[in-house]
Structures are given as C-alpha cells and as structure tokens.
Amino acid sequence: MSTLLIHNARCVATFDAPQAGTSRELRDASVFIRDHLIEAIGPAADLPQSADEVIDARGHLVMPGLVNTHHHMYQSLTRAIPEVQDAELFGWLRGLYPIWAGLTPEMVQVSTQVAMAELLMSGCTTSSDHLYIYPNGARLDDSIEAAQAIGMRFVATRGSMSVGQSQGGLPPDRVVEREDFILKDTQRLIETWHDARHGAMVNVAVAPCSPFSVSRDLMRESAALARSFKGQNVRLHTHLAENDHDLAYSQEKFNCTPTQYAQDLGWLGADVWHAHCVKLDAEGISLFAATRTGVAHCPCSNMRLASGIAPVRQMLNAGVPVGLGVDGSASNDAAHMVNEARQAMLLARVGRAMQAPETRTNAMGERQTFFGCDLGPAEMTARDALRVATRGGAQVLGRPDIGHLAVGMCADLALFDLRTLAFAGGAVHDPVGALLLCASPQAAYTVVNGRVVVRQGQLTTLELGPLIERHNVLARQLALGAV
C-alpha cells in the first residue's frame, strides 16, 4: 500500500455536509491518503508529516474532484464545425450525423482521451460519457480502455439509436442499430465491465439516446435490463426536454410532455438521470423530486444551442438531485469543469432576472412588483455551483464514495494554486468563492483514486503533444470523409 500526503494547504474545502453552508473549510490543513482512500483530514500539525509522496500544498485550494455527469467525448473531433456553429439542436444534429457516421474505433479512443485530458486538467476526476453511435466497428469498450490508460474514474453509458428517418426519427438510417443487438451488447458490457464496489473505476449505465431516436419498446426494455442486475447499481440515462423542438416532437409523436413520456416508460426513479431538462415544467419538477430522478445540467451547451435556461434553483429547492455536465465537445465547445460551474452560477442569476414580473403584497400591506430577482445574485452562489459540480454529480451518478472529502471516501481531489495572476486580490478574501468569481483556472494537481494524474499542471499518464497531434489528424479525416 502507498501513501500520499497533501501537506499544509491554504484551504481544504471538504463539501462534507449535505446542506449548503455547513461544510468544513479548513485553513492550513492537510489530507493524508493511504492507497485509494482518504485516511485523515485536519490541521497540518496534527497529521503525519511524511508519506511515500508529499505534495507541498502551501498557497493551494484543495477540494473534491469535480464530477461530470454528461458528455459525448467523440464530439471533440467535431468542435467548431463552421456549418453548425449557429444551429439549434435539431439542425445541429442533422448537420453532424453524416460526419459522425465516419467514426472509427481509433477515433473513439483518441477523442475520449483528449476529452478526458481536458477534464482532468480542469480538476475533474469522474466523468460519464454518452456514446450512442457505433459505426465501422466502434464499441464502448474503446472508450473504457482509453479511460483506463489515462486514469480517469469513468461511468460509461451504452447509448443507442434505433429509429431512423424512414421511421420518423431524427438520425439517418445508416447510423441506427437493431434493438435486439443493442440490448444484447448492453448486457455484454455490463457483465464485462461494470463494477459495483466502493471505489470502482468503471461503471456501465444503460442509455438510449433520446425520445426522437429510439422506440418506446427499447426504452422499456432498457429499463428492465438495467434493473435486472439487482443490487448492482446499474443506472439509466437519456436526454429529456432539451428545447422547444424536443417538447413539440414529444407532443406530436406521443401526445404527452417529455416528463409524462418518461413516467409512462418507467424512466423516473433514483436510478435514473436525464440530461438537460431545460424545459422541465412545474409538474415535471415535482415528479422528479418525488421520485429522486436526477438531472445533468449543461449550461454552456444550452447557451451554445440557444436551448434555454434550465430552472436549476427550482429543481434544487424541490429536492431534485442535480449534477453538472459539459455535454458534447461539439456543443460547448470545451470540457473545462470549473468554467462549467462558473457558467452555471452566472446563468442561474440571469435566468432569475429574466422571469416575468410578479405583483405581491409586502409586510406593510403595500403592493409591489418584483422582476424575478428578489433573491438577486444569491439565486446561485459560488458554493452552490461547486456543490452541484461535486456532491450533486456524485448523487446523480449514484456514487456515495465520491464528491466530498471525508475519511473513508475515495481519494479524488483537485488542487488549485491561489498564488497565480487570476486569483490576485481575490483568494486573499475567499479562496473558495474566488475559484468561480475570479477565474476559470487549470488545476495544479489532480488526484484520482490516490494517483496523481496531473502534477504542476501537466498530465502524468499520457504524453499530451502526440495525442493532440493525432487527434487533429483524425478530426480532419473525419470531416473530409463526410464531404
């Protein structure tokens, strides 16, 4: 067994309490790790002074590794494609499906590692990925093997599309799969890769792509398959209520709202999380809260595609589990988790201000008009957003062993150097708040499962230069192949 000491940090923000405002933020503190778990947290003078490896954390903020709950990592190959830079969701998909049809196993592997490198270097230690297109022999195994090589904790979701354009779906027929094969391959993946133990590095989830690309039968049978692995925490994931076109499609095809569609198919529950939910109405929020159904909030993607502003504060107040997601690299077009948390904080404040005015009677009996900002900037604080990006994400992914710092938890941590230019004049006042209010920095160190995978801002597990070079070659090949 090996030991790691993160010594004498300026601040250790634990996020160790379920309720906002009650988590410990320790000054001049250390974290002692044995093998893959946190063994002790506390004042630097009270913890061991040596270990197999020691990180001098003076001047650093130490916090739980960030948790990314929704991504499409293969899309890092198609960032900034000119033809779809200004498209909304459905037009964006129609423009990119023909390009993605050229994906190869190598492209999946390389794009996964590029996306994960970007996440790790922004302090993210756990990520899900929603791979739902499998042309030319590509398999989810390609993503899982890439994650193992780079050292990221991974929730790999076996996505699928089975309803092509000829059947009224959105994707071209050539990129959909037979439903019997989808279910058989999903079972194979769970049996081969899924690990339900504390500290697991790989989970597999079942993830039909969306209401407009799979059948009702596949949704029902996918839910039944996941739940047949009793006690194994095999979870369910899909897209839901992303924009107005999504709502219109659901109403036209199924004569119901997306939430009613999910409820009818058994896709509500504590083992389910849905991406986006921008258009979740009051009834939907209530159903999600009652069933503990999770949401992956993707603010940058929702802004990029002009999908709208998700009602995150209403969800949180109602008790809906909410995590953060960078979404696909072609609809963001980045995978920087600190920046995503910053955008979540800012967008929630703007969203509140944009709500319709309300007239109310105040305590003096006077009628006053409120313009949707009675909470003001406190609609989403920096600590609220970071809590969504850590504890919230862990809850959404069904991982009670990550997302906060405490004895016995997985040793997943991110360290940020507060002595850098972006923090000047901010971290001296509030090192935690400054992380989102002042900057979107790279992590100085990222630790996953007790292993230092980013050291002094550099990836330790793979050589980044050749990886980026190969990724760019493949990105050009993929785009040219669709011409």
N, C-alpha and C positions, 0 to 999 in steps of 0.2 A: 504494500500500500504506500502511496506517495502523499506528501503534504504540501500545501500551498498556503502562504501567509500573505494577505493583502494588508500591509502594515501602515498604521498611522495616517489614515485618510482624513482629509479636511472634514468630510461629511459622509456618513453612511446612511442613505435614505432607504429604510427597510420595506416600506409599504406592507408592514406586517399585521395591520389591523383591518378588519372588513369594512369599517366605516371611515369615510374621509375625515381627516383632521386629527386622527388618534394614533397614527403610525409613528414609530420612533424614528427620529432623525438625530443620529449620534455624531458629535463632534470629536475629532482626534481619536478615532476608533479604528479597530482592526477587525478583519474577518479571517478565521482560521478554517481551512478546508482539509479534510482527510479523504483521500481517494476522490469520490464523486460527490460527497455531501458536505454541507456546512456543519462544522463541529462546534464553533463558538463565534459569537459576535459581542463586542463590548469595547470598553476603554482600552486603548493600545497598551497601557501599562499593565493591564490585568490578563492579557492574552500571551501565549508563547511569543518569544522574541526571535525564534528561528524556525526554519522549515526546509524541506528539500528545495523549494523555490520560494523566494521572497520578492514581492513587488513593493517597491517604495511608493506608497500612495499619497505622500505629502502633496498638498495642493490639489487633490483629486476629489471629485464626487464619485462615490460608489453606490450603485443601485442595482435592482434586479435586472437581469437581461430582459429586453423588450420582447414581446410575443406578437408575431404577425399572423393574423387569423384568416387572411385571404390573399391569394396571389395566383398569377398564371406565369410561371417563370420562363416558359418558352417564348413568351412575348418580348423578352429582352432583345430578341433578334429583329423585331419589327418596330422599334421605337422611332418616333418622329417620321414615319412614312408620310410623304407630302400629301398623297391623295386623301388621307383620312384625318389630317390634323384638325380639321374644322367640322367633323361629322358628329352627329349624335349617335347613340348606342347602336340602333339597328343598321344605319348606314355605315357606321364604323365596322361592324361585324361583316356586313356584306362585302365591304372592300377588302377585308383581311382574310376571310375564309379561303379564297383561292391561293393566297400566298402560303398560309399555314398548311395547305394540302401538300406542300413540298417538304415538310419536316422529315428529318431522318433521325435514327437513334443517336448519332453523334451530336446533331443539333440540340436534341433534348438534353443530353448530358452536359454539353458545354454551356448552354444557356442557363441551365439550372445552377451550375457553379458560379457563373457570372452574377446571377441574381442573388445567390446566397453570399457571395463575397461582399456585394454592396450592402446587404442586410447586416452581416457580421460586423462590417466596418462602421456601421451606424449604431452598434450596441444591441442589435437583435440577436438573440440566442436560440429561439424556437420559431419555426415558420411552418405553416401549412402551405400546400400548393395544390391547385385545382387543374390537373391535366385532363382535358376532355376530348382531345383529338389525337388519333393514333395511326397516322398514315405510314406507309413504307417500312413497316416492321417496328415502329417505335412502341415502347412499352413503358409502363410506370416503373418497372424495375430499373430503367435507365436513370430516372430521377433519383431513386432511392440509393443506387450505387454512387451517384455523383455526390449526394449528401453525405454519405459515409466517408468519402475521400476528403471532403472539405471540413468535416467535423461539426455540422450543424444538427441540432435536435429537430426532427422532421415529422410532420403529420402529412403524409402523402395521401391525397384523396383520388380515388379512381373515378374520374369523371367519365361522362359518356354522352353521345348524341345518337339518337336512333330515328328521329323524324326529320327527313329531308324535305326539300322544297316541293317535290312531287306529292308529298302527303300533307302539305300545308305548313311545314316547318320553315325555319329561317335558314339553316345551313344547306349548302349544296349536297345532293345525294351522295357524291363521291367521298364525303368525309364522315358519313354516319356508319354505324355498326349494327349488326344484328343483335337483337335484345337477348337471345339465348346465349350468344357468345359473351356479351357484356357481363351477364350475371355469372357465367362460369369463370371468366377471367378475374372478376372481382373476388369471388370465393377463393381462387387460387392465391391471389395476392394477400388476402387476409391470413390464410393458412401458412403462407411462406414468410411474411414479413412482420405481421402485427405483433407487438409486444405490449402486454397489459400491465407489466410490472412497474413498481415505483422506479423512477429514473430511466424509463425506456427511452432509447434514442430514436426509435421508429414506431409510429402508429400508422395504421391504414384506415381511412374512412371511405364511406360509400357516397358518391357524389354525382348523380345525374345532372347534366349541365344546367337546364332551365326549363320552365314550362313551355317555352317555344321551340325546344329541340329534342324532347323526349315524350313518350306517351304516358298516359295515366297508369297503364299496366306496369311500365318499367318503374315508375315512381313507387307504386305499391309493393312490387316485388323486391325492389332495392331496400325498402324499409324492412320488409320481412327478413331479407337475407342478413342485414346488419344485426337485427335483434335476435336472430337465431344463434348468434355467438354470445350466449347468456354469460354475464359476469365478465366479459372481455372488453367492455367499453369501446365497442366498435360504433363510431358515430356517423351521422348523416349530415350532408352538406349540399346546398344548391344556391342558385341566385333567386332572389324574390323581390318583386315590387321596386325595380331599379329606377324606372322612369315612367312618364305618361304613356309611352307606346307599350310598355310592359303591362300597364293596367288595362289599356284598350284591348290588347291581344287576349288577356285573361277573360275579359268581359265578353268579347266576341266568340272565342272558342269554347269557353267553359261556363259562360253565363254566371260568373261569380268574381269576387275580388281575389287577388293573389292569396290573401290570408285564408279565405274560405276554401280555396283550392288546396292549400297545404293542409288544412284541418281535415278535409274530406279524404285525403290520401294518407293520413297518419303521419304527416310531416310536421307535427308540433310535439314538443317534449324536451326534456332535459338532455336528451342525447342528440339534439338537432341544432345546427346553427345555419342561418341564412345570410348570404352576402347582400349588402346594400340596404334594403328596406327603406329606401328614400321616401317612398310613397305609402308607408305604413300609416293607416288611419287610427283613430281612437279605438275602434273595435279591435283592430289588429294588435295594437299595443297592449290592450287589456288581455287578449288571448295569449300573446307571447309571455306576458308577465305571469299569468295564471299557470301556464304550462312550463315555465322556465326555459322557453326556447331562446336560443342565443342569436345575436346579430353581430356580423362583421361590418363595422363602419369604415367606409373607404372615402374619406373626404376629398382627397386630391383627384381621384378618378371621377367622382361625382361632379366636381367642378370642371374638370377637363372635358367631359362629355355633356356638360350642361344638364345633368340629370336632376339636379335639385339639391336641397339641403335636408338631410335626414333629421328627424325630430329626436335627437340623441338625449337632450335633457329630459324630455317627457318619458322616454324609454327608461332612463336611469331612475327617475323618480318613481316610476311604476314598478320597478324591480326587475326589468328585463336585463339579462346578462348581456353586456356589450363589450366587444373587443375591437381592436384596431386592425385594419388591413391596408396594405399598399395597393392591392389589386394588381392587375396585369401591368407589366412594364411598358406596354404599348398604349395604356390609357392613363398614365400617371405623369410623366414617363420616367419614373425613378423608383427606387426601393430604399429610401432613407427613412428609417422609422422615427427618428427624432423629429424630422421635418413633418412627417405624417401626424405626429402628436401635436405639433405646433399648429398645423392647419386645422386639426380637429378642434383645438381650443379657439382659434380665431373664427372659424366658420360658424361654430355654435353661437358665438356672440353676434355675428352678423345676422344669422338666421333669426335670432330672437328679435333683433331690431326691425326686421322686415315683416314681422307678423302684423296682421290687421289691428288697428286701434280698438281698444275696448273702453266703454264708459262705465265707471264704478262709483259707488258712494264711499267716501273715506270716513275715518273715525269721527270727524266733525259733522257728518251728515251732508257734506258738500259733494256735488257731482264732479268727477274729474275724468279726463281722458288719458288713458295710458297707451303708449305707442309700442307695446310689445317689448319694452326694455325696462320693466320695473326691477328686474334683477341686475340689469346693466351688465358690465363686464364679468360679474360673478356668475353669469349663466354657465360658464365653463372656465374654471381656474386652471392654472398650470398643473397643480397637483391632481385635479380631476382628470385631466387629459393623460397624465402619466399613469394614473391608476388604471384607466381604461387600457392603456398600452402594456400594462404588466399584469396585475391581478385580474383585470377584466378579460384579457386574452386567454389567460390560463383557465379561467372558469368556462369560457366559451368552448375551448378545446377539450374540456373535461380532464384537466391536468392539475390536481391539487398539490402536486410536488414541485411546481414551478410558479413564477410570478411574484414571489416576495422572498425576502431574506429572513430566515429563521433557522434555528438548529434543526437538523434533520432534512432540510429542503435540499433539492438539487443545487449543486454549485454552479449556477448560471448567473453571471454578473457582468455589468458594463461599468467601465471607469472612464470619466471624462476629466481632462486636465483644465482646471479652472484658472490657470495662470496664462492662458492664451489670449490673444487680442480680442476675440469675440466676447469674452467674459469680463473684460476690463471695466471696472466701475459697477458691475452687476453682481458678480459672485461674492464680492465683499459684503453685500447686504443679504442675499438669499441665494445660496448655491443651487438649490433645487428649482426655484422659480426661474432663475437665470437660464437654466438649460433650455427652456422653451421661449422665454421672453426676449432673450438677447441673441440667440444663435441657433443654428442647426449644425452642431459640430460633428466631426467624426469621433469615434471612440478612441481613446488612447490604448485601452486594453479591453478585450472581450474574452470572457472565460465561459466555456461550455462544458458542463459535466466535469468540472475541475481541471480542464485542459485549457491552456492559454492559446487561443486561436488567432487573436490579434494582439500584437505586442508593439508598443510605441507607434501605433498607427499602421503597422504593417501586418499583412496576413502571413501566418506562420505555416499553414498547412499546404498551400499550393503556391507556385510561382505565378504572380498575377500578370506580369507582362506578356508572356507567351499565351496565357489563357485569353486575354483581351484580344491579342492579335488574331488568334484562331477564331474567336467569336466574331470578329469583324469580317473575316473572310467568309464565314458561314452565313452571316447576315446578308452580305451582298449576293452570295449564291442563291439564297432563298428568295430574295426579292426578284432577281433576274429570272429565276425559274418560273415565275408566275406571269412573265411578260408574254 
